[in-house]
């Protein structure tokens, strides 16, 4: 089974959200249906970045990094706002 770290963007609130899931397409649908409290106010969300991992532990580690200050800088360099 593969795991994914994904980054979604809301133009409405001008914020990105970083998450981890085994099915990122399904998860994006859940975000856009308002099933998550944080992402409910930003609908519609757009997938802007995704990485694949073979184990959940590695995906969670990468998710934590991307949420850190240096990880946010990395995303800023890869995905201009």
TASUL-V139667 format. One record per residue. RES is the residue in one small letter. PSI is psi in whole degrees, -180 to 180 (* if undefined). Layout:
res=RES psi=PSI
res=RES psi=PSI
This chain:
res=x psi=139
res=x psi=152
res=x psi=150
res=x psi=142
res=x psi=128
res=x psi=154
res=x psi=128
res=x psi=155
res=x psi=138
res=x psi=115
res=x psi=-32
res=x psi=-46
res=x psi=1
res=x psi=48
res=x psi=157
res=x psi=158
res=x psi=135
res=x psi=129
res=x psi=177
res=x psi=137
res=x psi=160
res=x psi=-22
res=x psi=89
res=x psi=-27
res=x psi=-42
res=x psi=-41
res=x psi=-40
res=x psi=-42
res=x psi=-40
res=x psi=-41
res=x psi=-42
res=x psi=-12
res=x psi=0
res=x psi=25
res=x psi=-9
res=x psi=134
res=x psi=-47
res=x psi=-42
res=x psi=-9
res=x psi=-40
res=x psi=-8
res=x psi=8
res=x psi=131
res=x psi=148
res=x psi=145
res=x psi=132
res=x psi=125
res=x psi=-13
res=x psi=142
res=x psi=143
res=x psi=146
res=x psi=143
res=x psi=151
res=x psi=-25
res=x psi=151
res=x psi=-38
res=x psi=-45
res=x psi=-38
res=x psi=-44
res=x psi=-39
res=x psi=-44
res=x psi=-40
res=x psi=-46
res=x psi=-42
res=x psi=-47
res=x psi=-23
res=x psi=-10
res=x psi=171
res=x psi=-47
res=x psi=-32
res=x psi=-39
res=x psi=-38
res=x psi=-40
res=x psi=-47
res=x psi=-39
res=x psi=-36
res=x psi=-31
res=x psi=-37
res=x psi=93
res=x psi=143
res=x psi=*
